[in-house]
Amino acid sequence: EPSRTHLVFRLIHQALSGADLSLNEKDEIIAETFRRIILLAHISPRDTAELVCLYLFIKVEAVVKVQLKEDSKLQFDFLHEVIQLIQTESSAKFDSLQLSFELQELYIELLARYQPDKVLSHIRTTEQFRNEIVLKICTKFGLKESSAFLYERNNKFKDAFLILLNSFNQELSNRSSEKILHRKLILVMGLLERSSRHLTESEKENLWFQLLDTIAETNSDLDQNHQQELVRTLLKSMNAHVSMPALFQKITNESFSSCGLIVDFRNMMLNMLDGCSYQLTTLNTVNSIILKDLDESFQHLRRSANRAIIPKSMKCDLCKKSLKLTNSGAFEADDVVVFTCSHVYHLECENLWLLKMGVEFNLLSCPICQEISKQDSSLVPSKNVEEKSPDKRSGCISKNQRMAFASIKSILYPDNISQIYSNDY
């Protein structure tokens, strides 16, 4: 009954997935389904492919190569549905299914025969085939873009380029539409851009210039405006991959400049020079700003280094003895050290202090200030009691300062511990 033939697939699924039949009975149904696979494929290739994937996948190669061998179109439809189920079906029951390389290559050959425009998209999404076999198939059916893709996958960029260049040149000779020519040009330029990091400079220049010559020296009745537009498109991409000297040498060649496109090259060069001028102006501006900032920083450092420092007293802040003065009333530079905090020491006293303290303290910082900082960091301030600052008018010093002086003097003069809290402090 032709109106009810589609119900056969539902009946088979119910029989094989249910619990009413024994295993032997299910095996008989599977065997009968295999024998009538051609009839089922004629009814619905999609439903037949699902039946095979669920219950007969171990026989999928026999189904394709034996049962459907006489009808290549039916063979293609069935294989197409099987591959679509495996690649796109979200169900976990098809996750573990995988066709052999031979079936994948057979499908690509059938695809090249019945849907040649789908071959390139298919081989881009799978690697379950042998490149040399599929390359022969693509060459047999004249699929140039697919052949170029396979050559590129094998890092044979020059072979891929020649195939695409010949295809582009053929479209130029056939005076194809602007849309087709632009698409072919984009394909060739894309290949050259992707292969740039794998080629030497001379190899890159040779390939780019071959493409440029193909456009400029075409003998077809191509509209001049369209030809110039193709050249502009090529130059925009070519500029990033070909050196400037080589490009200048190419456009000044008499045989090339005679084609009437020298104006486009001149405009392209002017645009490049304008861009270069803008970049140089930007770099010079940034450089001047940086130099100005550096100059101001150096000036500040020089003023800080040359600033006079007035000591707090005429006595060494460690030993409390008078500092030596020259006849002019100045300190003897070799015997005195003055820090920016205005503490002053005998050089001998400071060296003695540094020797006592070792590497714990900074050689370029004031000893007393370092001791005060150390004492402050060891104290935890109370939350309720606010520490009062020392009264500068009365000449008093803080408790932390007294502790710092005591600590330093106990290190330098351990024999005079009783004099640590003298009136000098």
ZILIN-V605866 format. One record per run of one state. SS is the DSSP state (h for helix, s for strand, l for the rest). FROM is the first residue (numbers start at 0). TO is the last residue. If there is no record, write none. Layout:
ss={SS,SS}
from={FROM,FROM}
to={TO,TO}
//
This chain:
ss={l,h,l,h,l,h,l,h,l,h,l,h,l,h,l,h,l,h,l,h,l,h,l,h,l,h,l,h,l,h,l,h,l,h,l,h,l,h,l,s,l,s,l,s,l,s,l,s,l,s,h,l,h,l,h,l,h,l}
from={0,1,4,6,17,22,35,36,43,44,55,56,67,71,88,91,94,100,114,115,125,130,140,143,153,156,173,177,198,200,216,223,238,243,251,253,257,261,306,314,315,321,322,324,325,330,331,335,338,343,346,360,366,378,398,412,413,419}
to={0,3,5,16,21,34,35,42,43,54,55,66,70,87,90,93,99,113,114,124,129,139,142,152,155,172,176,197,199,215,222,237,242,250,252,256,260,305,313,314,320,321,323,324,329,330,334,337,342,345,359,365,377,397,411,412,418,424}
//
